[in-house]
């Protein structure tokens, strides 16, 4: 039983090593240029506005739920 388990683990380990690929070659001179790491400037305005809007909605919902919970 131990031999079969060892063989299975060894087979799985070797198969993952065989499927691994070599890393790509770096571009000509990776330290040159003035480009950001991500490859360019991403537009953040739309995402920030969406985040602020959702946070405001969530806060308004929490306040409304608190007002409902207070007995008068």
C-alpha positions in Angstrom: 0.0 0.0 0.0 2.8 2.4 0.9 4.6 1.6 -2.4 1.4 2.5 -4.4 1.0 5.8 -2.5 4.6 6.7 -2.9 4.4 6.0 -6.7 1.2 8.1 -7.0 2.8 11.0 -5.1 6.0 10.8 -7.2 4.0 10.6 -10.4 2.0 13.7 -9.5 5.1 15.6 -8.5 7.0 14.7 -11.7 4.0 15.5 -13.9 3.8 19.0 -12.4 7.5 19.5 -13.1 7.1 18.4 -16.7 4.2 20.8 -17.3 6.1 23.8 -16.0 7.2 26.3 -18.6 10.4 28.3 -18.8 10.0 32.0 -18.0 9.9 34.4 -21.0 13.0 36.2 -21.9 13.1 39.8 -20.7 12.9 42.7 -23.1 16.1 44.3 -24.4 16.9 46.6 -21.5 14.4 46.3 -18.7 15.8 49.2 -16.7 15.5 51.8 -19.5 12.5 54.0 -20.2 10.0 55.8 -18.1 7.0 53.5 -18.3 5.2 52.3 -15.2 5.3 48.7 -14.2 1.7 48.0 -15.2 2.3 49.0 -18.8 0.4 52.3 -18.8 -1.8 54.6 -16.9 -5.1 53.0 -15.9 -8.1 55.3 -15.7 -9.0 55.4 -12.0 -11.7 58.1 -12.1 -14.6 55.8 -13.0 -13.6 53.2 -10.4 -13.1 55.7 -7.6 -16.5 57.3 -8.3 -18.2 53.9 -8.3 -16.5 53.0 -5.0 -17.6 56.4 -3.4 -21.1 56.0 -4.7 -21.4 52.4 -3.3 -20.0 53.5 0.1 -22.5 56.4 0.3 -25.4 54.1 -0.6 -24.2 51.5 2.0 -23.9 54.3 4.7 -27.4 55.6 3.8 -28.8 52.1 4.1 -27.2 51.6 7.5 -28.6 54.9 8.8 -32.1 54.0 7.4 -32.0 50.6 9.1 -30.9 52.2 12.4 -33.8 54.7 12.3 -36.2 51.8 11.7 -34.8 49.9 14.7 -35.3 52.7 17.2 -38.8 52.4 18.8 -40.6 55.7 19.2 
